[in-house]
Every structure is written in structure tokens, then in C-alpha cells.
Amino acid sequence: MQYTVHPVAKMFPPMSEDQFRNLVNDIKNRGQIQPVLMKGSTLLDGLHRMQALEELKISPRIDQYRGADEVGEILSRNLFRRHMPPDDYARIVIEARGGIEKLLDAADKRQKSGVSGNGKRTDEVLTEQGVKQHVARDAVAIGKHGTKKEKEVLKPGARERIQDVAREVKKRVQKKKGTKPKKEVDKTSKEFVTKRFIQFMDYWPVTEHRAVRKVLRDMLCK
């Protein structure tokens, strides 16, 4: 069977040899459980299934995609199936949607359109596609203020952490604005824990402090 693989489907990392052999054996023993998804002769989802079926010389069961958002369908089907680091998944989503500049430009046009409910920010668009919120916000910061080299961290295959690059970008932006970077707080320090404990105790009436301390002491001693 002649087919081409959708470019976005190619962005996801391949199975390991052991995983592929397990898939081949599973299909050999139980048959093809899930159909391969195609749009005409373009494969959208199920590349490894197709390769396993070809190896076994079994005709594939195919579903034809009737929707209009092929990219969204591919991303949706792979979001929960693959155990990917959040950064790697974000890179694929950004690349699949045309790159960070295109996403930012589209958001800018939406917000200037004046149409009610049509002003989604870029980070909101990314989180809707399954990108973690903090990763989406860091990606936007890099897209808006990062150098060409720094933006390379948003490309599939990049190894540096998005968070690390975003932190440097934000520090530089804050410095240009004449403000000090936000001081990172050690949440395990005695000072921080004491401050939080005092705030917690302030929530309770003074008459209840002894009882609250007893409950906390009992919990910590368990």
C-alpha cells in the first residue's frame, strides 16, 4: 500500500526496538485492535501499527479522517498515549503550529480584531493543545523577548530546558526595565517555613492555638 506520513506525525519520537517487537507480537497474537487513521493516502496516526502490519503481511484496517484540523487530531491522539517530557511535547506543538512567531502573530491579530471572545493569548492556545501552563508561558516569553539563538530551544530535538532559557530571558527583560529580578525563595528554609506557620496560625482565634498546635504535633510525630 502506497502512503505518505503527515509531517507532524513524523515529529514524534519512534518506538524503541523492544517496544516495536512487542507491538508486532501483540498484533500477531490478537490482531489489529485499533485502526490506522488516514486522510486520503496520508497517514495521520498509527505509523508503528502500519509498519508492524506490513512486516506481518496483514492488510490494515483504516479509518478515514473527515475533520478539518489534521494537526489538532494528530496532537490530540499522541498527547496521552506517549510518555513525553513536557518540553519535548511543547516543542512539537509549537513546530506543528508553524513556530512561535506565527503563534504570537496570530494571537496579536485576534486581540486586535475586537471580536468578543476571540482574544486568546498564545499561552492559552498552547495549553489547549496539551502543553503544560508553565511551559507555555515560558515559551511565550522566549518568543517575545529571546534572541534567535535562544529561540532554538523551542525547536524539536533541542536539549536545553525551556525553563532555564526563559529564566535568563526574563532576567534580561527585567534588567532593561530597571527592576530587580524576583528573588528565588528557598521554600525549605527555616525562615520561609516559620513565616508560613505564623500566617497559618493567624487564621485561627488565639483561643484555638493550643488545640491546633497539638493536632500538628500529633501529625508530625506519626
C-alpha positions as a Python dict, from the first residue, in 0.01 Angstrom:
ca = {
    (1, 'M'): (0, 0, 0),
    (2, 'Q'): (138, 339, -101),
    (3, 'Y'): (107, 618, 156),
    (4, 'T'): (287, 923, 289),
    (5, 'V'): (328, 1017, 656),
    (6, 'H'): (200, 1354, 771),
    (7, 'P'): (492, 1585, 869),
    (8, 'V'): (356, 1636, 1222),
    (9, 'A'): (325, 1260, 1277),
    (10, 'K'): (695, 1233, 1192),
    (11, 'M'): (786, 1474, 1472),
    (12, 'F'): (705, 1225, 1746),
    (13, 'P'): (995, 1002, 1855),
    (14, 'P'): (989, 645, 1724),
    (15, 'M'): (937, 337, 1938),
    (16, 'S'): (1241, 155, 2068),
    (17, 'E'): (1322, -177, 1901),
    (18, 'D'): (1188, -368, 2204),
    (19, 'Q'): (862, -171, 2202),
    (20, 'F'): (817, -232, 1830),
    (21, 'R'): (882, -605, 1866),
    (22, 'N'): (621, -620, 2143),
    (23, 'L'): (373, -443, 1915),
    (24, 'V'): (443, -688, 1630),
    (25, 'N'): (390, -985, 1863),
    (26, 'D'): (70, -835, 2006),
    (27, 'I'): (-81, -783, 1660),
    (28, 'K'): (33, -1131, 1557),
    (29, 'N'): (-142, -1286, 1859),
    (30, 'R'): (-452, -1064, 1893),
    (31, 'G'): (-488, -896, 1556),
    (32, 'Q'): (-514, -524, 1484),
    (33, 'I'): (-726, -370, 1762),
    (34, 'Q'): (-710, -2, 1665),
    (35, 'P'): (-744, 118, 1305),
    (36, 'V'): (-481, 333, 1136),
    (37, 'L'): (-602, 691, 1076),
    (38, 'M'): (-553, 839, 732),
    (39, 'K'): (-662, 1138, 525),
    (40, 'G'): (-670, 1007, 171),
    (41, 'S'): (-329, 847, 125),
    (42, 'T'): (-167, 1047, 407),
    (43, 'L'): (-113, 862, 734),
    (44, 'L'): (-207, 1073, 1037),
    (45, 'D'): (-185, 824, 1322),
    (46, 'G'): (-68, 465, 1358),
    (47, 'L'): (268, 460, 1181),
    (48, 'H'): (411, 187, 1402),
    (49, 'R'): (93, -19, 1363),
    (50, 'M'): (122, 18, 987),
    (51, 'Q'): (487, -88, 991),
    (52, 'A'): (407, -388, 1210),
    (53, 'L'): (122, -493, 979),
    (54, 'E'): (349, -460, 677),
    (55, 'E'): (607, -682, 846),
    (56, 'L'): (337, -940, 922),
    (57, 'K'): (192, -902, 570),
    (58, 'I'): (-154, -826, 710),
    (59, 'S'): (-390, -583, 535),
    (60, 'P'): (-450, -284, 764),
    (61, 'R'): (-787, -167, 892),
    (62, 'I'): (-810, 203, 811),
    (63, 'D'): (-1031, 490, 926),
    (64, 'Q'): (-1052, 799, 705),
    (65, 'Y'): (-1037, 1131, 888),
    (66, 'R'): (-1329, 1357, 792),
    (67, 'G'): (-1241, 1662, 1004),
    (68, 'A'): (-1065, 1983, 907),
    (69, 'D'): (-789, 2005, 1171),
    (70, 'E'): (-544, 1728, 1087),
    (71, 'V'): (-270, 1876, 1306),
    (72, 'G'): (-501, 1904, 1608),
    (73, 'E'): (-615, 1544, 1561),
    (74, 'I'): (-257, 1413, 1550),
    (75, 'L'): (-158, 1611, 1860),
    (76, 'S'): (-469, 1500, 2050),
    (77, 'R'): (-412, 1132, 1975),
    (78, 'N'): (-49, 1146, 2087),
    (79, 'L'): (-86, 1365, 2397),
    (80, 'F'): (-190, 1094, 2645),
    (81, 'R'): (-52, 794, 2458),
    (82, 'R'): (313, 891, 2477),
    (83, 'H'): (510, 950, 2794),
    (84, 'M'): (695, 1255, 2672),
    (85, 'P'): (872, 1521, 2878),
    (86, 'P'): (662, 1843, 2883),
    (87, 'D'): (934, 2039, 2699),
    (88, 'D'): (953, 1789, 2413),
    (89, 'Y'): (577, 1784, 2368),
    (90, 'A'): (564, 2166, 2373),
    (91, 'R'): (831, 2183, 2100),
    (92, 'I'): (629, 1953, 1876),
    (93, 'V'): (308, 2154, 1927),
    (94, 'I'): (486, 2483, 1855),
    (95, 'E'): (654, 2346, 1542),
    (96, 'A'): (331, 2180, 1424),
    (97, 'R'): (151, 2514, 1452),
    (98, 'G'): (409, 2694, 1239),
    (99, 'G'): (655, 2813, 1503),
    (100, 'I'): (639, 3055, 1794),
    (101, 'E'): (648, 3369, 1576),
    (102, 'K'): (343, 3256, 1381),
    (103, 'L'): (156, 3174, 1701),
    (104, 'L'): (238, 3514, 1853),
    (105, 'D'): (139, 3695, 1534),
    (106, 'A'): (-194, 3510, 1519),
    (107, 'A'): (-266, 3597, 1884),
    (108, 'D'): (-184, 3962, 1818),
    (109, 'K'): (-427, 3972, 1525),
    (110, 'R'): (-700, 3804, 1731),
    (111, 'Q'): (-663, 4053, 2014),
    (112, 'K'): (-673, 4348, 1774),
    (113, 'S'): (-980, 4216, 1591),
    (114, 'G'): (-1213, 4344, 1863),
    (115, 'V'): (-1435, 4035, 1832),
    (116, 'S'): (-1570, 3933, 2171),
    (117, 'G'): (-1425, 3604, 2295),
    (118, 'N'): (-1172, 3593, 2012),
    (119, 'G'): (-869, 3726, 2200),
    (120, 'K'): (-698, 3407, 2318),
    (121, 'R'): (-337, 3456, 2417),
    (122, 'T'): (-65, 3233, 2274),
    (123, 'D'): (-12, 3052, 2605),
    (124, 'E'): (-386, 2975, 2620),
    (125, 'V'): (-375, 2829, 2268),
    (126, 'L'): (-78, 2610, 2365),
    (127, 'T'): (-237, 2484, 2688),
    (128, 'E'): (-550, 2389, 2492),
    (129, 'Q'): (-323, 2165, 2285),
    (130, 'G'): (-198, 1992, 2599),
    (131, 'V'): (115, 2197, 2674),
    (132, 'K'): (179, 2249, 3046),
    (133, 'Q'): (81, 2602, 3151),
    (134, 'H'): (421, 2700, 3293),
    (135, 'V'): (597, 2568, 2981),
    (136, 'A'): (357, 2761, 2756),
    (137, 'R'): (423, 3086, 2943),
    (138, 'D'): (799, 3033, 2928),
    (139, 'A'): (776, 2964, 2554),
    (140, 'V'): (585, 3289, 2501),
    (141, 'A'): (848, 3483, 2697),
    (142, 'I'): (1124, 3337, 2481),
    (143, 'G'): (923, 3401, 2164),
    (144, 'K'): (864, 3766, 2253),
    (145, 'H'): (1199, 3862, 2403),
    (146, 'G'): (1451, 3589, 2320),
    (147, 'T'): (1735, 3609, 2070),
    (148, 'K'): (1741, 3394, 1759),
    (149, 'K'): (1976, 3153, 1937),
    (150, 'E'): (1757, 3138, 2247),
    (151, 'K'): (1451, 3059, 2034),
    (152, 'E'): (1627, 2744, 1913),
    (153, 'V'): (1528, 2587, 2245),
    (154, 'L'): (1170, 2576, 2112),
    (155, 'K'): (1268, 2357, 1816),
    (156, 'P'): (1213, 1978, 1824),
    (157, 'G'): (1530, 1799, 1928),
    (158, 'A'): (1663, 2081, 2149),
    (159, 'R'): (1816, 1955, 2470),
    (160, 'E'): (1834, 2265, 2688),
    (161, 'R'): (1541, 2316, 2926),
    (162, 'I'): (1286, 2576, 2817),
    (163, 'Q'): (1254, 2694, 3177),
    (164, 'D'): (1628, 2765, 3205),
    (165, 'V'): (1637, 2975, 2888),
    (166, 'A'): (1317, 3158, 2985),
    (167, 'R'): (1465, 3246, 3324),
    (168, 'E'): (1762, 3418, 3158),
    (169, 'V'): (1535, 3597, 2911),
    (170, 'K'): (1311, 3727, 3191),
    (171, 'K'): (1611, 3846, 3394),
    (172, 'R'): (1736, 4042, 3094),
    (173, 'V'): (1394, 4198, 3034),
    (174, 'Q'): (1362, 4296, 3399),
    (175, 'K'): (1709, 4447, 3395),
    (176, 'K'): (1620, 4660, 3092),
    (177, 'K'): (1312, 4783, 3278),
    (178, 'G'): (1531, 4881, 3571),
    (179, 'T'): (1370, 4635, 3809),
    (180, 'K'): (1540, 4369, 4013),
    (181, 'P'): (1476, 4006, 3920),
    (182, 'K'): (1235, 3833, 4152),
    (183, 'K'): (1430, 3675, 4434),
    (184, 'E'): (1401, 3298, 4433),
    (185, 'V'): (1276, 3174, 4771),
    (186, 'D'): (1403, 2860, 4935),
    (187, 'K'): (1076, 2707, 5050),
    (188, 'T'): (1262, 2458, 5269),
    (189, 'S'): (1441, 2726, 5471),
    (190, 'K'): (1358, 2780, 5838),
    (191, 'E'): (1272, 3144, 5768),
    (192, 'F'): (1015, 3057, 5500),
    (193, 'V'): (855, 2772, 5697),
    (194, 'T'): (833, 2989, 6011),
    (195, 'K'): (669, 3273, 5818),
    (196, 'R'): (413, 3039, 5664),
    (197, 'F'): (343, 2879, 6003),
    (198, 'I'): (276, 3220, 6160),
    (199, 'Q'): (40, 3308, 5874),
    (200, 'F'): (-136, 2975, 5924),
    (201, 'M'): (-174, 3031, 6299),
    (202, 'D'): (-306, 3383, 6242),
    (203, 'Y'): (-602, 3222, 6065),
    (204, 'W'): (-717, 3066, 6393),
    (205, 'P'): (-851, 3252, 6700),
    (206, 'V'): (-596, 3276, 6983),
    (207, 'T'): (-818, 3055, 7196),
    (208, 'E'): (-772, 2773, 6940),
    (209, 'H'): (-391, 2794, 6911),
    (210, 'R'): (-318, 2532, 7175),
    (211, 'A'): (-554, 2280, 7014),
    (212, 'V'): (-414, 2347, 6666),
    (213, 'R'): (-55, 2304, 6786),
    (214, 'K'): (-149, 1973, 6948),
    (215, 'V'): (-304, 1845, 6621),
    (216, 'L'): (5, 1949, 6424),
    (217, 'R'): (239, 1791, 6681),
    (218, 'D'): (46, 1463, 6666),
    (219, 'M'): (59, 1464, 6284),
    (220, 'L'): (434, 1531, 6272),
    (221, 'C'): (510, 1260, 6527),
    (222, 'K'): (332, 988, 6330),
}
